[in-house]
Amino acid sequence: MTYSENPARWYLIQTKPRQEARAEEHLQRQQFECYRPLKAGAPKKRNPRAVSEEALFPGYLFIRMDQVHDNWYPIRSTRGVARIVTFGAHPVPVHDDLIQQIRERLSLPEPKTEFQQGEVVRIKSGSFCDLEAIFLTADGEERAVILLNLLQREQKVTLPISSLTRMEAQV
């Protein structure tokens, strides 16, 4: 599909603090197509089996609009909307490929942290490849803090969890 066949493009909207859902709801009522990427959040305190959803980009959502045919003026006064993100005086479109990549990545299962604090791990990629380290803690959902012995000093290093593997048991 070329730009001339479908002139509608994705744009970025900044919302008022903690009002992403409100902005999305009111924009959809005005017949705008919106996309607010959500990821699984931490379990709820009252019901640990129920998992909350968190915005992947807190304070932002995407809106699909035609720069020529759609009326942009109501967006500014929509509840929950702070502004349309612009560079200079013009909104800059977000590539459809980026939106598609976000959707695909969110559809993948979340990597589980299966390492225990104090466990010896091996780094399987990156500049520290094949070095052993001690797993300290998870830093978010995709990173880990490890203790690495570099130049006879222990250093805390943050790496992607996917770059770590368990050490095989020594027999």
DRENMAR-297224 format. One record per residue (C-alpha): residue in one letter; x, y, z. Coordinates in steps of 0.05 Angstrom, whole numbers. Layout:
<r resn="A" c1="X" c2="Y" c3="Z"/>
...
END
This chain:
<r resn="M" c1="0" c2="0" c3="0"/>
<r resn="T" c1="29" c2="67" c3="-20"/>
<r resn="Y" c1="20" c2="133" c3="14"/>
<r resn="S" c1="-26" c2="157" c3="-42"/>
<r resn="E" c1="-74" c2="97" c3="-34"/>
<r resn="N" c1="-83" c2="108" c3="41"/>
<r resn="P" c1="-60" c2="176" c3="66"/>
<r resn="A" c1="-77" c2="159" c3="139"/>
<r resn="R" c1="-14" c2="155" c3="182"/>
<r resn="W" c1="2" c2="142" c3="255"/>
<r resn="Y" c1="19" c2="202" c3="299"/>
<r resn="L" c1="39" c2="208" c3="372"/>
<r resn="I" c1="-6" c2="240" c3="424"/>
<r resn="Q" c1="20" c2="261" c3="492"/>
<r resn="T" c1="-32" c2="252" c3="546"/>
<r resn="K" c1="-41" c2="285" c3="613"/>
<r resn="P" c1="-8" c2="247" c3="670"/>
<r resn="R" c1="-41" c2="179" c3="682"/>
<r resn="Q" c1="-97" c2="194" c3="633"/>
<r resn="E" c1="-78" c2="150" c3="574"/>
<r resn="A" c1="-141" c2="107" c3="580"/>
<r resn="R" c1="-186" c2="168" c3="585"/>
<r resn="A" c1="-154" c2="201" c3="524"/>
<r resn="E" c1="-160" c2="136" c3="484"/>
<r resn="E" c1="-233" c2="128" c3="503"/>
<r resn="H" c1="-252" c2="199" c3="484"/>
<r resn="L" c1="-213" c2="197" c3="418"/>
<r resn="Q" c1="-247" c2="131" c3="399"/>
<r resn="R" c1="-315" c2="163" c3="414"/>
<r resn="Q" c1="-296" c2="215" c3="361"/>
<r resn="Q" c1="-283" c2="157" c3="312"/>
<r resn="F" c1="-207" c2="162" c3="313"/>
<r resn="E" c1="-167" c2="97" c3="309"/>
<r resn="C" c1="-121" c2="94" c3="370"/>
<r resn="Y" c1="-67" c2="46" c3="393"/>
<r resn="R" c1="-43" c2="45" c3="465"/>
<r resn="P" c1="8" c2="-11" c3="473"/>
<r resn="L" c1="-2" c2="-48" c3="539"/>
<r resn="K" c1="41" c2="-100" c3="573"/>
<r resn="A" c1="28" c2="-145" c3="632"/>
<r resn="G" c1="45" c2="-110" c3="697"/>
<r resn="A" c1="57" c2="-133" c3="767"/>
<r resn="P" c1="6" c2="-177" c3="802"/>
<r resn="K" c1="-46" c2="-138" c3="841"/>
<r resn="K" c1="-37" c2="-136" c3="917"/>
<r resn="R" c1="-108" c2="-157" c3="934"/>
<r resn="N" c1="-111" c2="-213" c3="883"/>
<r resn="P" c1="-42" c2="-240" c3="864"/>
<r resn="R" c1="-71" c2="-283" c3="808"/>
<r resn="A" c1="-98" c2="-221" c3="772"/>
<r resn="V" c1="-46" c2="-185" c3="732"/>
<r resn="S" c1="-53" c2="-111" c3="717"/>
<r resn="E" c1="-37" c2="-80" c3="650"/>
<r resn="E" c1="13" c2="-23" c3="644"/>
<r resn="A" c1="24" c2="26" c3="587"/>
<r resn="L" c1="87" c2="9" c3="548"/>
<r resn="F" c1="96" c2="84" c3="536"/>
<r resn="P" c1="66" c2="119" c3="597"/>
<r resn="G" c1="37" c2="187" c3="578"/>
<r resn="Y" c1="32" c2="171" c3="503"/>
<r resn="L" c1="-13" c2="137" c3="453"/>
<r resn="F" c1="-16" c2="131" c3="377"/>
<r resn="I" c1="-72" c2="158" c3="334"/>
<r resn="R" c1="-83" c2="143" c3="260"/>
<r resn="M" c1="-104" c2="204" c3="220"/>
<r resn="D" c1="-105" c2="233" c3="151"/>
<r resn="Q" c1="-67" c2="299" c3="154"/>
<r resn="V" c1="-110" c2="328" c3="98"/>
<r resn="H" c1="-181" c2="301" c3="109"/>
<r resn="D" c1="-186" c2="292" c3="185"/>
<r resn="N" c1="-202" c2="350" c3="230"/>
<r resn="W" c1="-144" c2="358" c3="280"/>
<r resn="Y" c1="-175" c2="414" c3="321"/>
<r resn="P" c1="-220" c2="371" c3="367"/>
<r resn="I" c1="-159" c2="330" c3="389"/>
<r resn="R" c1="-129" c2="388" c3="428"/>
<r resn="S" c1="-192" c2="396" c3="471"/>
<r resn="T" c1="-204" c2="321" c3="481"/>
<r resn="R" c1="-205" c2="299" c3="553"/>
<r resn="G" c1="-139" c2="268" c3="574"/>
<r resn="V" c1="-100" c2="296" c3="514"/>
<r resn="A" c1="-43" c2="344" c3="529"/>
<r resn="R" c1="-17" c2="355" c3="458"/>
<r resn="I" c1="1" c2="325" c3="391"/>
<r resn="V" c1="75" c2="312" c3="389"/>
<r resn="T" c1="107" c2="356" c3="336"/>
<r resn="F" c1="176" c2="373" c3="311"/>
<r resn="G" c1="174" c2="447" c3="296"/>
<r resn="A" c1="102" c2="465" c3="280"/>
<r resn="H" c1="84" c2="400" c3="244"/>
<r resn="P" c1="64" c2="331" c3="270"/>
<r resn="V" c1="112" c2="279" c3="245"/>
<r resn="P" c1="83" c2="211" c3="225"/>
<r resn="V" c1="106" c2="147" c3="257"/>
<r resn="H" c1="122" c2="92" c3="207"/>
<r resn="D" c1="71" c2="36" c3="201"/>
<r resn="D" c1="129" c2="-13" c3="207"/>
<r resn="L" c1="145" c2="12" c3="278"/>
<r resn="I" c1="73" c2="2" c3="300"/>
<r resn="Q" c1="74" c2="-68" c3="270"/>
<r resn="Q" c1="139" c2="-85" c3="306"/>
<r resn="I" c1="110" c2="-62" c3="373"/>
<r resn="R" c1="48" c2="-105" c3="362"/>
<r resn="E" c1="90" c2="-165" c3="344"/>
<r resn="R" c1="136" c2="-157" c3="403"/>
<r resn="L" c1="78" c2="-150" c3="452"/>
<r resn="S" c1="47" c2="-214" c3="424"/>
<r resn="L" c1="108" c2="-254" c3="443"/>
<r resn="P" c1="108" c2="-289" c3="511"/>
<r resn="E" c1="144" c2="-251" c3="567"/>
<r resn="P" c1="212" c2="-280" c3="585"/>
<r resn="K" c1="210" c2="-309" c3="655"/>
<r resn="T" c1="266" c2="-295" c3="704"/>
<r resn="E" c1="285" c2="-364" c3="728"/>
<r resn="F" c1="350" c2="-344" c3="762"/>
<r resn="Q" c1="356" c2="-341" c3="837"/>
<r resn="Q" c1="395" c2="-289" c3="875"/>
<r resn="G" c1="467" c2="-314" c3="885"/>
<r resn="E" c1="463" c2="-364" c3="828"/>
<r resn="V" c1="524" c2="-371" c3="784"/>
<r resn="V" c1="508" c2="-355" c3="711"/>
<r resn="R" c1="547" c2="-353" c3="646"/>
<r resn="I" c1="542" c2="-295" c3="597"/>
<r resn="K" c1="527" c2="-322" c3="528"/>
<r resn="S" c1="531" c2="-260" c3="486"/>
<r resn="G" c1="559" c2="-190" c3="483"/>
<r resn="S" c1="627" c2="-164" c3="504"/>
<r resn="F" c1="629" c2="-207" c3="567"/>
<r resn="C" c1="613" c2="-271" c3="528"/>
<r resn="D" c1="633" c2="-336" c3="564"/>
<r resn="L" c1="648" c2="-302" c3="631"/>
<r resn="E" c1="618" c2="-327" c3="695"/>
<r resn="A" c1="580" c2="-280" c3="741"/>
<r resn="I" c1="533" c2="-281" c3="801"/>
<r resn="F" c1="460" c2="-264" c3="789"/>
<r resn="L" c1="438" c2="-208" c3="837"/>
<r resn="T" c1="368" c2="-187" c3="815"/>
<r resn="A" c1="322" c2="-173" c3="757"/>
<r resn="D" c1="321" c2="-100" c3="735"/>
<r resn="G" c1="253" c2="-93" c3="703"/>
<r resn="E" c1="227" c2="-148" c3="658"/>
<r resn="E" c1="284" c2="-154" c3="608"/>
<r resn="R" c1="347" c2="-137" c3="646"/>
<r resn="A" c1="388" c2="-168" c3="702"/>
<r resn="V" c1="439" c2="-141" c3="750"/>
<r resn="I" c1="498" c2="-187" c3="758"/>
<r resn="L" c1="563" c2="-186" c3="798"/>
<r resn="L" c1="622" c2="-193" c3="752"/>
<r resn="N" c1="695" c2="-201" c3="773"/>
<r resn="L" c1="734" c2="-153" c3="728"/>
<r resn="L" c1="807" c2="-138" c3="741"/>
<r resn="Q" c1="804" c2="-168" c3="811"/>
<r resn="R" c1="745" c2="-123" c3="830"/>
<r resn="E" c1="672" c2="-141" c3="834"/>
<r resn="Q" c1="630" c2="-96" c3="791"/>
<r resn="K" c1="554" c2="-93" c3="784"/>
<r resn="V" c1="535" c2="-97" c3="711"/>
<r resn="T" c1="465" c2="-93" c3="679"/>
<r resn="L" c1="454" c2="-139" c3="620"/>
<r resn="P" c1="394" c2="-167" c3="582"/>
<r resn="I" c1="366" c2="-228" c3="617"/>
<r resn="S" c1="367" c2="-263" c3="549"/>
<r resn="S" c1="443" c2="-259" c3="549"/>
<r resn="L" c1="449" c2="-303" c3="611"/>
<r resn="T" c1="447" c2="-379" c3="618"/>
<r resn="R" c1="452" c2="-427" c3="676"/>
<r resn="M" c1="517" c2="-460" c3="691"/>
<r resn="E" c1="515" c2="-535" c3="679"/>
<r resn="A" c1="526" c2="-576" c3="741"/>
<r resn="Q" c1="599" c2="-598" c3="749"/>
<r resn="V" c1="607" c2="-673" c3="759"/>
END
